[in-house]
Amino acid sequence: MSTQKLTNSTTYKLIISPTYKLTNSSTHLMIPKDSIETAYSFFHQKWQVYRYSTMQWQKEDIEYAISSYVDGMNKELYALLARGRESFLQPSETFASEMAEAVHQLEQMMKGITT
């Protein structure tokens, strides 16, 4: 068992198994390991292109791809990343900062997963 700080204000205890169990005093989440790995891989790849792109059409395509992805991703994982923000990772003026935040949070989760 390890402890990871995933957000600025919440620390979760992690138990690594085929599912990723996140607990704090009031919440217990079971997120499949493959959901985290898949989201991290997709977000990380898209973020690397997005943040260095100078082409607006390319950024818009990535925003659309990410927003489509989050519509179908694991709901508990999305809720954890979004922290109550209903339009998290949807095309907006805050998209770039939200992507950076999501990639960072998923990276922290990945550090807790052993294969």
Buried (B, 14 or more C-beta within 10 A) or exposed (E): EEEBEBBEEBEBEBEBEEBBBBBEEEEEBEBBBEBBBBBBEBBBEBBEEBEEEEEEEEBEBBBEEBBEBBEEBBEBBBBBBBBEEEEBBBBEEBBBEBBBBBBEBBEBBBEBBEE
